[in-house]
Amino acid sequence: MQKISQNQVILLTSVVAVAIGFILSILFFGLLHKWALITKQQNDPSLLGSYKKNLKIELVTEGLSSPTSMAFVNDNKILVLEKNTGLVRLISDGVLQDKPVLRLTIDAEGERGLLGIAISHKNNNKTDSVNTNAFLYFTECDNNGSSNIRNDEQLRNRIYKYDWNGQTLVNPTLILDLPAIPGPYHNGGKLIIGPDRYLYTAVGDLAGPKTQAQNNKTGPPIDGTGGILRVTQDGKPVSDPSLGNKYPQPVLCLWNKE
């Protein structure tokens, strides 16, 4: 019987150790991959109940930074807002374009930022770029975006109307100039064009005193915060205000007095 030398023992031990390490690595990374898949499945959006029969979830694009709102320009193009960057991004045929269609100077502290968008097709024709407008709601600072400013004249929540030329947003027109302090929370900011063709926006209470618009009967009078505003697409009060003619009553459309 041939005697195994010490060098051969060391070599054999090394080979066995490497083999065991390799097997353990495969097992570890296999379990890690399986755990990652399970975690992803748990975190992925899912449909519940009867919705599973008629709806499905499909990833359109990725790579957005803190998206807040989106609106369809037509069947192939979507405008998406990034809260903190002030960028309006374009998704065309499912592809996120590298170049933003608009870059805004905003204040993004807390819940401020680029918050809401609505699209209006003047002739109800989604293929007509010339007659398409976009409305944007964002927190604007008149002092080069400095969030240290706490002055009503320098920090405001504003709604602008833009023309969509097929590639970018141009010709901004100020539609509504709204308060942004005390904040920086409860800014609201969602926009929608109603079936009556009026522009609706939800405005938060800015984390301030609860007015009578928040069912506080002993609170300050309504001031345009903590409610839903309704104006024409040019920013004018509607012709049939439901609450009165003294500002902000003409633009408030929903207010529960109970």
Backbone as a ProteinNet text record, in pm:
[ID]
protein_1_A
[PRIMARY]
MQKISQNQVILLTSVVAVAIGFILSILFFGLLHKWALITKQQNDPSLLGSYKKNLKIELVTEGLSSPTSMAFVNDNKILVLEKNTGLVRLISDGVLQDKPVLRLTIDAEGERGLLGIAISHKNNNKTDSVNTNAFLYFTECDNNGSSNIRNDEQLRNRIYKYDWNGQTLVNPTLILDLPAIPGPYHNGGKLIIGPDRYLYTAVGDLAGPKTQAQNNKTGPPIDGTGGILRVTQDGKPVSDPSLGNKYPQPVLCLWNKE
[TERTIARY]
85	0	87.7	60.7	144.1	110.3	209.6	191.5	174.1	73.1	46.9	139.6	204.3	296.8	222.4	294.4	234.3	188.8	266.1	228.5	99.1	84.3	-37.3	-158.8	-136.1	-244.8	-288.1	-190.1	-220.3	-295.6	-249.3	-313.8	-457	-476.5	-609.6	-702.3	-650.6	-729.5	-771.5	-680	-708.8	-818	-807	-907.6	-1045.5	-1051.6	-1178.4	-1235.8	-1148.6	-1193.6	-1249.6	-1179.7	-1227.2	-1362.2	-1375.3	-1500.1	-1615.4	-1589.2	-1693.2	-1730.8	-1628.7	-1654.8	-1737.2	-1705.9	-1779.6	-1925.8	-1947	-2084.1	-2161.9	-2097.7	-2163.7	-2197	-2107.3	-2131.2	-2253.4	-2262.1	-2377.7	-2507	-2502.9	-2621.5	-2658.3	-2555.3	-2580	-2640.4	-2575.2	-2624.5	-2757.6	-2780	-2910	-3020.5	-2992.9	-3090.6	-3108.6	-2997.2	-3005.3	-3090.7	-3070.9	-3149.7	-3297.4	-3322.6	-3460.8	-3525.2	-3449.7	-3501.5	-3530.9	-3442.3	-3463.7	-3589.5	-3612.7	-3733.5	-3858.7	-3852.8	-3968	-3995	-3887.5	-3902.3	-3960	-3911.5	-3961.6	-4110.2	-4148.2	-4288.7	-4374.8	-4322.8	-4397.9	-4412.6	-4310.5	-4312.4	-4379	-4390.5	-4454.2	-4602.6	-4657.8	-4802.6	-4880.6	-4993.9	-5075.5	-5222.8	-5301.2	-5445.5	-5514.6	-5624.8	-5697.4	-5837.7	-5888.6	-6027.8	-6064.1	-6181.4	-6236	-6158.1	-6075.1	-5998.1	-5899.9	-5859.7	-5764.9	-5820.7	-5954.6	-6015.9	-6006.3	-6018.1	-6029.8	-5911	-5820.6	-5707.1	-5576.4	-5469.5	-5336.8	-5239	-5132.2	-5027.8	-4909.5	-4863.2	-4751	-4655.1	-4527.8	-4426	-4412	-4427.9	-4416.5	-4274.2	-4220.4	-4084.2	-4031.4	-3905.9	-3844.8	-3731.6	-3676.9	-3570.1	-3616.2	-3742.5	-3794.8	-3755.7	-3742.8	-3706.7	-3827.5	-3881.8	-3995.7	-4108.5	-4165.5	-4275.6	-4399.5	-4469.6	-4587.2	-4716.6	-4714.3	-4835.7	-4797.6	-4897	-4874.7	-5003.1	-4988	-5104.2	-5071.8	-5173.2	-5156.7	-5175.9	-5074.1	-5087.3	-5166.8	-5133.6	-5210.7	-5190.5	-5225.6	-5216.8	-5073.8	-4976.4	-4837.7	-4744.3	-4791.6	-4702.6	-4763.8	-4678.4	-4718.2	-4619.3	-4672.1	-4587.8	-4590.7	-4472.4	-4459.9	-4380	-4424.2	-4357.8	-4266.9	-4150.9	-4061.9	-4066.3	-4108.7	-4133.3	-4012.9	-3898.6	-3784.6	-3691.5	-3691.4	-3599.5	-3659.3	-3792.3	-3856.7	-3858.7	-3841.5	-3838.2	-3972.5	-4013.8	-4127.4	-4068.3	-4092.6	-4032.6	-4134.6	-4084.2	-4169.3	-4144.1	-4252.1	-4248.2	-4314.3	-4238.9	-4289.9	-4279.9	-4394.6	-4399.2	-4333.8	-4355.1	-4303.9	-4159.2	-4093.8	-3952.2	-3937.8	-3873.4	-3846.7	-3737.3	-3769.4	-3672.9	-3568.5	-3444.7	-3335.8	-3353.1	-3396.1	-3407.3	-3544.7	-3550.3	-3681	-3744.6	-3876.9	-3945.6	-3951.7	-3928.1	-3930.1	-3852.7	-3779.5	-3704.4	-3746.8	-3799.8	-3852.3	-3768.4	-3760.8	-3698.2	-3806.1	-3791.3	-3896.1	-3837.6	-3925.9	-3890.7	-3948.2	-3863.4	-3906	-3900.6	-3897.2	-3893.2	-4023.9	-4013.3	-4133.2	-4217	-4343.3	-4434.9	-4450.8	-4365.9	-4365.7	-4295.9	-4308.1	-4238.7	-4325.5	-4291	-4367.4	-4474.5	-4601.9	-4702.7	-4815.2	-4861.3	-4980.3	-4975.7	-5044.8	-5051.4	-5188.4	-5238.1	-5360.7	-5343.1	-5399.8	-5391.6	-5530.6	-5535	-5661.6	-5645.7	-5729.3	-5734.3	-5853.3	-5823.9	-5928.9	-6041.6	-6006.3	-6107.7	-6135.2	-6092.2	-6106.9	-6034	-5930.7	-5854.3	-5714	-5684.5	-5556	-5439.2	-5467	-5358.6	-5323.3	-5396.7	-5375.7	-5285.1	-5155	-5059.5	-5076	-5115.9	-5125.1	-5228.8	-5336	-5445.6	-5448.2	-5330.3	-5319.7	-5249.1	-5309	-5250.1	-5219.2	-5116.7	-5082.8	-5084.4	-5143.1	-5146.4	-5056.5	-4970.3	-4877.4	-4896.6	-4897.4	-4907.1	-4772.5	-4703.6	-4575.5	-4546.5	-4456.8	-4414.1	-4297.8	-4319.8	-4220.8	-4163.6	-4033.4	-3965.1	-3905.7	-3934.8	-3885.9	-3744.7	-3680.9	-3546.6	-3449	-3450.1	-3357.1	-3369.8	-3492.5	-3515.8	-3471.9	-3436.9	-3391.7	-3506.9	-3494.2	-3600.9	-3595	-3497.6	-3488.3	-3584.2	-3645.7	-3737.7	-3872.6	-3928.6	-4060	-4148.5	-4153.5	-4229.5	-4332.8	-4457.2	-4564.9	-4533.7	-4457.1	-4429.4	-4320.2	-4248	-4135.8	-4154.3	-4245.8	-4269.1	-4418	-4455.7	-4596.8	-4622.7	-4744.4	-4791.5	-4865.3	-4819.2	-4873.5	-4914.5	-5015.9	-5060.9	-5034.6	-4960.2	-4929	-4992.7	-5028.2	-5080.8	-4973.4	-4947.4	-4846	-4908.9	-4843.9	-4878.1	-4786.2	-4843.5	-4765.2	-4745.4	-4619.2	-4590.8	-4552.1	-4571.9	-4536.2	-4404.7	-4321	-4191.1	-4161.9	-4216.2	-4188	-4304.3	-4294.7	-4397.1	-4346.9	-4426.3	-4384.3	-4496	-4462.4	-4558	-4631.3	-4557.6	-4624.4	-4710.1	-4828.9	-4919.4	-4965.8	-4949.8	-4990.9	-5143.4	-5197.8	-5341.7	-5390	-5324.4	-5359.4	-5232.2	-5234.4	-5122.7	-5171.9	-5125.3	-5177.8	-5070	-5110.5	-5011.4	-4938.6	-4819	-4738.9	-4688.2	-4716.9	-4672.9	-4794.7	-4787.2	-4662.5	-4597.7	-4675.1	-4615.3	-4503.7	-4413.4	-4408.1	-4494.5	-4593.1	-4674.9	-4816.9	-4891.1	-5032.9	-5050.5	-4973.6	-4982.2	-5090.1	-5142.4	-5237.1	-5163.9	-5227.3	-5156.6	-5212.4	-5310.9	-5364	-5453.5	-5447.4	-5523.3	-5604.4	-5719.3	-5798.9	-5888.1	-5910.7	-6008	-6140	-6242.6	-6371	-6450	-6559	-6644.9	-6707.8	-6709.6	-6760.1	-6652	-6530.7	-6414.8	-6351.7	-6393.4	-6327.8	-6205.7	-6113.6	-5993.5	-6018.4	-5999.3	-6017.7	-5881.5	-5860.3	-5738.2	-5768.4	-5702.1	-5713.7	-5602	-5641.1	-5545	-5545.2	-5428.7	-5420	-5430.6	-5427	-5436.5	-5300.2	-5193.1	-5056.2	-5011.5	-5072.4	-5038.5	-5060.7	-5152.5	-5181.9	-5309.9	-5360.8	-5485.5	-5601.9	-5686.5	-5802.8	-5909.3	-5941.3	-6041.6	-6180.8	-6279.9	-6417.3	-6434.9	-6342.9	-6349	-6319.6	-6255.9	-6228.6	-6328.4	-6451.1	-6557.7	-6527.2	-6439.2	-6410.4	-6495.6	-6610.1	-6706.8	-6653.3	-6558.8	-6502.5	-6367.6	-6327.3	-6198.7	-6203.6	-6088.4	-6082.7	-6171.2	-6210.1	-6290.5	-6214.7	-6287.4	-6223.1	-6127.8	-6012.8	-5909.6	-5851.3	-5916.3	-5864.7	-5779	-5749.9	-5675.1	-5772	-5727.6	-5809.2	-5939.1	-5934.7	-6056.9	-6026.6	-6130	-6116.8	-6154.8	-6064.7	-6087.2	-6129.4	-6214.2	-6263.6	-6255.6	-6183.3	-6169.6	-6180.3	-6195.4	-6189.5	-6045.7	-6025.1	-5889.6	-5802.8	-5861.1	-5784	-5764.7	-5807.4	-5788.3	-5895.7	-6005.8	-6115.1	-6213.9	-6285.1	-6392.6	-6501.4	-6567.3	-6674.3	-6793.3	-6880	-6992.3	-7101.8	-7100.2	-7205.4	-7144.8	-7072.6	-7013.2	-7120	-7092.3	-7194.1	-7188.1	-7079.9	-7063.3	-7067.8	-7061.8	-7062.5	-6967	-6960.7	-6880.6	-6758.9	-6735.5	-6619.5	-6506.5	-6389.2	-6277.2	-6245.6	-6217.7	-6203.1	-6331	-6444.7	-6569.9	-6597.8	-6570.6	-6604	-6528.8	-6411.9	-6333.6	-6343.3	-6405	-6425.3	-6550.6	-6539.3	-6654.6	-6713.2	-6634.7	-6684.3	-6650.7	-6751.5	-6728.2	-6839.7	-6807.8	-6908.6	-6932.9	-7051.1	-7082.8	-7133.6	-7157.8	-7216.6	-7118.1
-119.6	0	123.5	214.1	332.9	435.4	490	587.5	727	798.5	934.8	1032.3	1114.1	1210.6	1327.7	1403.2	1519.4	1623.2	1640.8	1739.3	1698.7	1567.1	1518.8	1538.7	1520.5	1542.8	1688.6	1776.5	1921	1956.9	1900.2	1927.4	1876.6	1753.8	1694.5	1774.2	1817.7	1898.5	2030.2	2090.1	2218	2201.8	2091.4	2065.1	2046.1	1968.8	1944.9	2074.6	2157.8	2285.5	2377	2382.2	2465.5	2415.4	2283	2224.1	2255.6	2239.2	2269.3	2417.3	2504.5	2648.9	2683.6	2616.7	2640.9	2599.7	2483.4	2433.4	2526.1	2569.8	2659.9	2793.8	2840.2	2966.3	2955.4	2841	2819.4	2819.2	2747.7	2741	2879	2954.9	3087.4	3182.7	3191.9	3285.6	3238.6	3107.4	3057.8	3099.8	3084.6	3127.7	3278.5	3351.8	3498.4	3542.9	3477	3509.9	3477.7	3361.8	3323.3	3421.7	3464.4	3562.2	3695.1	3735.1	3860.3	3853.3	3737.5	3721.1	3726.5	3661.4	3662.6	3804.7	3876.7	4015.2	4102.5	4083.2	4161.5	4133.9	4006.7	3971.8	4033	4038.4	4097.3	4247.4	4313.5	4458.4	4503.3	4414.7	4451.5	4480.2	4575.3	4599.8	4478	4455.5	4339	4376.7	4307.3	4328.6	4234.1	4281.3	4202.1	4169.5	4058	4023.1	4014.8	4068.4	4057.5	4139.2	4234.9	4315.2	4229.7	4114.6	4028.6	3977.9	3971.8	3916.5	4010.9	4140.4	4236.5	4330.2	4330.8	4423	4346.9	4409.8	4353.6	4467.6	4437.5	4535.2	4508.1	4612.3	4598.4	4714.3	4685.2	4788.5	4865.6	4997	5080.9	5133.5	5189.8	5242.2	5252.6	5280.9	5300.7	5400.9	5444.1	5543.4	5682.3	5695.6	5824.8	5852.1	5980.3	6021.6	6085.7	6019.1	6069.4	6123.6	6040.7	6088.2	6117	6226.3	6266	6254.4	6293.8	6294.5	6268.6	6225.7	6206.8	6237.4	6264	6291.7	6246	6190.3	6143.8	6260.5	6284.1	6382.8	6320.1	6195.6	6116	5969.4	5880	5737.1	5688.3	5764.1	5717.9	5799.9	5914.4	6003.3	6037.5	6027.8	6059.3	6160.5	6263.8	6358.3	6321.1	6309	6267.9	6373.4	6404.1	6504.8	6439.4	6500.7	6459.6	6566.9	6527	6622.2	6708.7	6646.8	6719	6780.8	6729.1	6781.6	6897.6	6909.7	7012.7	6979.3	6851.1	6809.8	6753.3	6791	6727.7	6631.4	6501.2	6398	6346	6303.3	6249.5	6100.3	6023.7	5881.8	5869.4	5828.6	5816.2	5671.3	5611.9	5470.7	5381.3	5411.9	5329.2	5353	5451.1	5477.6	5613.9	5616.8	5742.1	5817.7	5936.4	6014.3	6077.5	6081.5	6135.6	6285	6357.1	6502.8	6541.2	6613.1	6656.1	6759.4	6764.8	6863.2	6999.1	7001.9	7128.5	7112	7216.1	7218.3	7343.3	7321.6	7431.5	7450.8	7576.8	7606.7	7601	7508.5	7483.6	7480.6	7485.2	7456.3	7318.2	7225.6	7086.5	7042.2	7136.2	7098.1	7029.9	6925.2	6857.3	6803.1	6845.5	6800.6	6903.9	7005.6	7100.9	7039	7105.9	7059.4	7069	6989.6	6980.3	6873.6	6915.6	6829.8	6783.9	6866.5	6828.5	6869	6789.3	6817.9	6776.8	6853.8	6819.5	6861	6784.2	6810.5	6847.9	6949.4	6990.9	6996.5	6919.3	6921.2	7008.4	7120.9	7219.2	7162.5	7084.7	7028.2	6881.8	6837.9	6697.3	6605.4	6659.8	6586.2	6563.1	6440.7	6411.6	6414.1	6416.6	6420	6562.4	6660.7	6801.3	6867	6875.7	6933.3	7083.7	7150	7296	7342.8	7267.4	7307.7	7228.3	7194.5	7119.9	7204.9	7210.6	7284	7189.8	7224.6	7152	7251.3	7207.6	7288.3	7222.9	7301.6	7250.4	7323.3	7246.8	7301.4	7274	7378.8	7358.6	7472.4	7444.5	7543.8	7621.8	7749.9	7834.4	7934	7950.9	8047.3	8156.2	8280.6	8392.8	8434.6	8356.5	8392.8	8281.4	8243.5	8142.6	8007.6	7973.8	7841.5	7823.5	7932.1	7918.6	7880.6	7768.5	7724	7795.6	7886.6	7960.7	8079.1	8108.3	8221.4	8180	8260.1	8233	8355.6	8407.4	8527.1	8495.3	8539.3	8509.1	8556.5	8663.3	8719.5	8642.5	8556.2	8486.2	8335.2	8279.6	8135.4	8111.6	8057.1	8043	7909	7858.3	7747.4	7807.5	7774.5	7839.7	7738.3	7775.9	7696.5	7775.6	7715	7777.7	7696.8	7768	7706.8	7714.3	7601.2	7594.1	7546.4	7580.3	7522.5	7403.7	7295.7	7178.6	7183.2	7190.7	7202.8	7070.8	6961.5	6830.4	6778.4	6869	6828.8	6884.9	7003	7066.3	7154.9	7211.3	7301.1	7444.5	7531.6	7669.3	7765.4	7893.9	8003	7989.9	7991.8	7979.2	8101.6	8075.9	8181.6	8149.3	8243.4	8220.9	8217.6	8108.2	8090	8119.2	8061.2	8083.6	8101.9	8198.8	8227.2	8200.6	8091.8	8043.6	8046.2	8054.6	8055.7	7922.7	7927.9	7806.4	7796.1	7894.1	7887.3	7891.3	7834.3	7796	7669.4	7563.8	7444.1	7387.9	7307.4	7272.8	7152.1	7118.1	6999.8	7040.2	6942.2	6958.9	7066.3	7053.1	7149.5	7115.7	6992.3	6952.4	6943.4	6995.6	7005.8	6926.2	6840.1	6761.5	6848	6822.2	6897.4	6802.3	6850.9	6774	6870.4	6837.4	6909.5	6834.4	6902.3	6837.4	6824.5	6748.8	6734.9	6867.6	6964.9	7098.7	7187.3	7129.3	7197.3	7299.1	7300.6	7384.3	7311.9	7390.9	7336.1	7324.6	7203.7	7178.2	7148.7	7199.4	7166.8	7148.2	7050.6	7027.9	7104.2	7186.6	7268.5	7225.2	7197.3	7155	7272.1	7240.1	7346.1	7402	7353.1	7401.4	7383.6	7287	7259.9	7382.1	7467.5	7589.5	7578	7691.6	7691	7633.7	7557.3	7500.3	7607.9	7638.5	7740	7677.3	7760	7710.5	7612.1	7614	7517.5	7376.6	7363.1	7231.2	7197.2	7251.5	7222.4	7276.8	7375.2	7440.2	7566	7554.6	7664.6	7789.7	7772.9	7887.9	7929.9	7866.7	7897.9	8021.2	8058.8	8174.1	8152.4	8261	8247.2	8169.5	8116.2	8044.1	8137.5	8084.9	8169	8108.6	8004.5	7943.1	7822.4	7790.1	7668.2	7563.3	7438.1	7330.9	7310	7308.3	7288.9	7253.7	7252.5	7227.6	7355.2	7402.3	7524.8	7491.1	7576.3	7556.5	7689.5	7690.5	7811.3	7773.6	7874.6	7849.9	7818.2	7775.4	7741.5	7864.9	7982.3	8106.3	8161.3	8085.4	8127.5	8219.4	8234.8	8323.4	8245.7	8316.1	8249.9	8202.1	8094.2	8042.2	8137.1	8125.1	8218.5	8193.1	8074.7	8040.4	7993.7	8083.2	8042	8000.2	7891.6	7835.1	7889.6	7956.7	7998.9	8149.5	8227.5	8371.7	8437.8	8570.4	8647	8714	8693.9	8753.3	8652.1	8692.2	8598.8	8542.2	8409.1	8311	8233.1	8281.1	8207.8	8175.6	8266.1	8234.2	8113.8	8081.9	7971.8	7844.3	7852.1	7731.6	7660.4	7534.4	7464.1	7362.6	7315.3	7218.8	7267.1	7279.7	7326.4	7274.7	7185.8	7122.9	7211.1	7270.3	7359.2	7285	7155.8	7081.3	7067.5
0	0	0	-97.8	-112.8	-6.4	56.1	161.6	101.6	150.3	101.5	172.8	93.3	150.3	214.4	294.1	361.5	260.6	153.8	50.4	-19	-42	-105.1	-14.5	115.5	212.7	210.6	208.3	206.5	78.7	-35.7	-163.3	-163.8	-115	-111.5	-20	93.3	187.7	123.4	48.1	-18	-122.4	-198.8	-302.8	-240.7	-132.8	-64.2	-8.8	49.7	107.1	-0.9	-115.6	-226.4	-277.6	-288.4	-337.5	-242.9	-111.7	-13.1	-18.2	-30.3	-39.6	-162.2	-273.2	-397.5	-383	-323.5	-303.8	-211.1	-102.4	-7.7	-73.8	-161.4	-231.4	-322.1	-392.5	-480.9	-399.9	-286.6	-201.4	-147.5	-102.2	-44.1	-146.4	-263.9	-365.4	-424.6	-425.9	-470.2	-375.5	-244.8	-145.3	-148.8	-169.2	-176.2	-294	-408	-527	-504.6	-442.8	-415	-318.8	-217.2	-121	-189.6	-281.3	-354.1	-439.7	-503.1	-584.5	-498.4	-381.9	-291.8	-243.4	-207.1	-161.2	-270.2	-394.2	-506.4	-528.5	-522.2	-540.3	-431.8	-308.8	-199.2	-216.6	-273.9	-289.5	-418.3	-516.2	-642.5	-619.9	-696.1	-684.8	-730.7	-668.2	-703.3	-697.8	-776.8	-781.2	-684.5	-629.5	-532.2	-582.5	-535.4	-559.9	-707.1	-739.3	-874.4	-977.3	-931	-1026	-1106	-1051.7	-1121.8	-1254.5	-1266.9	-1386.9	-1505.8	-1480.1	-1590	-1605	-1507.4	-1511.1	-1497.9	-1544	-1522.4	-1498.9	-1428	-1398.9	-1490.3	-1556.6	-1649.4	-1630.1	-1616.5	-1602.5	-1733.2	-1725.9	-1845.2	-1859.8	-1752	-1756.7	-1615.3	-1601.1	-1470.1	-1482.8	-1369.1	-1370.8	-1332.2	-1288.3	-1245.8	-1101.1	-1067.5	-932.4	-864.5	-764.4	-686.4	-774.6	-862.5	-946	-862.1	-895.1	-818.5	-898.9	-1024.7	-1107.2	-1252.1	-1330.6	-1473.5	-1548.5	-1677.1	-1762.3	-1903.6	-1970.9	-2107.7	-2204.4	-2286.8	-2394.9	-2508.5	-2539.7	-2636.3	-2600.3	-2689.1	-2657.6	-2642.8	-2694.4	-2694.3	-2606.6	-2558.8	-2483.7	-2347.5	-2245.2	-2107.8	-2051.5	-1987.5	-1914.3	-1766.9	-1706.7	-1566.9	-1490.7	-1368.5	-1286.5	-1183.4	-1160.7	-1053	-943.8	-825	-717.2	-683.5	-662	-605.9	-708.7	-830.4	-932.1	-1010.8	-1009.8	-1091.2	-1238.8	-1272.1	-1412.2	-1455.4	-1575.9	-1641.9	-1744	-1726.4	-1810.5	-1911.2	-2024.2	-2130.6	-2147.7	-2141.9	-2178.1	-2314.4	-2413.1	-2549.5	-2595.2	-2630	-2670.2	-2566.1	-2439.4	-2330.8	-2294.5	-2357.5	-2332.3	-2264.8	-2148.3	-2079.7	-2152.9	-2201.9	-2277.8	-2184.9	-2230.5	-2148.9	-2123	-2224.3	-2212.7	-2159.1	-2045.8	-1993.9	-2086.3	-2083.2	-2167.3	-2099.3	-1966.7	-1893.7	-1763.9	-1728	-1602	-1523.9	-1403.3	-1323	-1197.1	-1151.4	-1023.9	-916.2	-824	-725.4	-584.5	-485.8	-347.4	-315.6	-273.5	-254.8	-109.9	-17	124	164.8	246.2	294.8	180.4	174.9	70.6	-39.9	-40.3	-151.8	-272.1	-387.4	-506	-629.2	-728.7	-853.3	-831.8	-821.5	-760.7	-852.2	-945.1	-1019.9	-1165.5	-1249.4	-1392.7	-1446.5	-1541.2	-1613.5	-1758.5	-1849	-1992.5	-2044.1	-2128.5	-2189	-2340.6	-2411.4	-2556.9	-2598.3	-2657.8	-2684.8	-2770.2	-2868	-2958.1	-2928.5	-2807.6	-2769.9	-2866.8	-2930.5	-3031	-2976.3	-2934.6	-2872.7	-2969.6	-3099.4	-3198.1	-3238.6	-3185.2	-3222.7	-3118.9	-3148.2	-3054.4	-3040.3	-3146.9	-3145.1	-3045	-3029.9	-2941.8	-2811.6	-2760.6	-2636.1	-2531.6	-2411.6	-2300.5	-2185.2	-2109.3	-1987.1	-1871.3	-1760.4	-1638.5	-1535.1	-1471.2	-1371	-1238.8	-1130.7	-994.5	-926.6	-881.2	-813.8	-717.5	-622.8	-525.2	-585	-603.6	-669.6	-570.1	-577.5	-492.5	-580.2	-547.9	-627.8	-590.5	-501.3	-456.8	-492.3	-621.3	-673.8	-603.2	-562.1	-505.8	-362.5	-293	-155.2	-64.2	7.1	96.2	230.3	248.2	372.8	376.1	263.1	256	312.9	399.6	456.7	438.8	317.8	287.7	182.4	205.8	111.5	-29.3	-40.9	-172.2	-244.9	-173.2	-235.2	-243.1	-166.5	-169.2	-186.3	-303.7	-337.3	-405.9	-390.6	-472.6	-591.8	-711.1	-829.9	-935.2	-1011.5	-1124.9	-1251.5	-1343.8	-1472.4	-1585.3	-1687.3	-1809.3	-1917.8	-1985	-2089.9	-2220.4	-2329.8	-2459.7	-2485.7	-2535.3	-2575.5	-2725.7	-2769.3	-2912.2	-2977.2	-2904.7	-2956.4	-2902.8	-2848.7	-2797	-2658.6	-2629	-2500.6	-2459	-2339	-2286.1	-2294.4	-2354.8	-2380.3	-2339.8	-2340.2	-2316.6	-2183.1	-2071	-1941.4	-1909.6	-1856.6	-1812.6	-1672.1	-1579.2	-1441.2	-1433	-1377.6	-1365.9	-1223.8	-1123.6	-984.1	-902.1	-810.1	-720.6	-578.2	-517.3	-390.4	-282.2	-154.9	-46.1	-33.7	25.3	46.8	190.1	273.2	412.3	503.4	626.8	693.2	636.6	607.5	548.8	635.5	574	431.5	393.1	476.6	448.5	408.6	357.8	320.4	212.8	104.6	-4.9	-106.7	-103.1	-207.9	-340.8	-444.7	-571.9	-687.3	-664.8	-775.5	-864.7	-994.8	-1094.6	-1181.8	-1227.1	-1321.9	-1400	-1526.9	-1607.9	-1596.7	-1545.2	-1524.7	-1653.5	-1650.9	-1769.2	-1810.8	-1718.8	-1751.5	-1812.5	-1832	-1890.8	-1797	-1671.3	-1571.2	-1515.5	-1461.4	-1398	-1247.8	-1194.1	-1052.5	-989.2	-866.5	-794.8	-646.8	-585.9	-441.4	-372.1	-276.1	-202.7	-56.9	-0.5	138.9	234.9	365.1	467.1	505.5	440.3	462	606.5	676.9	816.9	903.6	862.8	937.1	1015.9	1064.9	1142.9	1061.7	1126.5	1060.1	1043.3	919.9	893	890.7	863.8	856.2	740.8	644.7	534.4	581.8	699.4	756.8	867.7	854.7	951.9	1091.3	1101.5	1229.6	1238.8	1305.1	1306.4	1375.2	1467.8	1538.3	1480.3	1371.8	1312	1225.1	1167.6	1078.2	956	888.5	766.5	659	563.1	453.3	379.6	342.2	281.2	154.1	101.1	-21.2	2.9	129.7	161.4	213.6	213.9	267.8	193.5	61.6	-15.3	-159.4	-240.6	-383.9	-457.6	-541.2	-616.7	-758.7	-813.9	-950.6	-1023.9	-1135.6	-1216.8	-1363.4	-1447.7	-1590.9	-1629.1	-1750.2	-1794.6	-1816.8	-1797	-1798.1	-1657.2	-1556.9	-1419.4	-1365.1	-1434.9	-1392.2	-1304.9	-1214.1	-1139.8	-1234.9	-1198.9	-1282.9	-1277.3	-1375.3	-1386.3	-1284	-1219.5	-1123.7	-991	-917.7	-790.8	-691.2	-620.4	-531.6	-390.1	-352.5	-213.7	-192.5	-297.8	-283	-379.2	-373.9	-469.6	-408.6	-278	-213.3	-211.5	-260.6	-270	-131.7	-119.7	-228.3	-258.8	-212.8	-234.1	-381	-475.4	-615.4	-672.4	-617	-673.6	-590.3	-472.9	-392.1	-441.6	-473.9	-529.3	-433.7	-336.4	-239.4	-99.4	-17	118.9	206.6	296.5	381.9	503.7	514.4	625.3	748.8	735.3	847.3	963
[MASK]
++++++++++++++++++++++++++++++++++++++++++++++++++++++++++++++++++++++++++++++++++++++++++++++++++++++++++++++++++++++++++++++++++++++++++++++++++++++++++++++++++++++++++++++++++++++++++++++++++++++++++++++++++++++++++++++++++++++++++++++++++++++++++++++++++

